[in-house]
């Protein structure tokens, strides 16, 4: 169950592509999204590494948001490579 929750963002890549193409962030459509989601991933993994949470729900939530940032970045980077 918890592993499926962490893999959920990868099934939403079409939605991430629509968001990054249609919602500009700080004046750009893709580059700012990569920076924002990369920062999200960095903060989540740093939190897991520095705090060493013992509650499985907290660890799952942190890894979920890290996976969300990674999936969003991968989608946007793929779109940048195509252009």
Secondary structure, 3 states (H helix, E strand, C coil): CHHHHHHHHHHHHHHHHHHHHHCCECCECCHHHHHHHHHHHHHHHHHHHHHCCCCHHHHHHHHHHHHHHHHHHHHHHHHHHHC
